[in-house]
């Protein structure tokens, strides 16, 4: 019973993270070129792995570009 709740909570956290990264990409990624489309496709088709890639690779790049 407890293991099932822990697994359910883990799945819920991953779903929330995936949605957060998808919404972040859709709303804050610049429209220049195909970057937004490619990242959305990566996040949608690779699920949590794509969301983690976006979080660790693209978001810091976007922040650095905004700081210029």
PyMOL commands that set and color helices and strands:
alter all, ss='L'
color gray80, all
select helices_A, chain A and resi 2-28+35-66
alter helices_A, ss='H'
color red, helices_A
deselect
rebuild
show_as cartoon
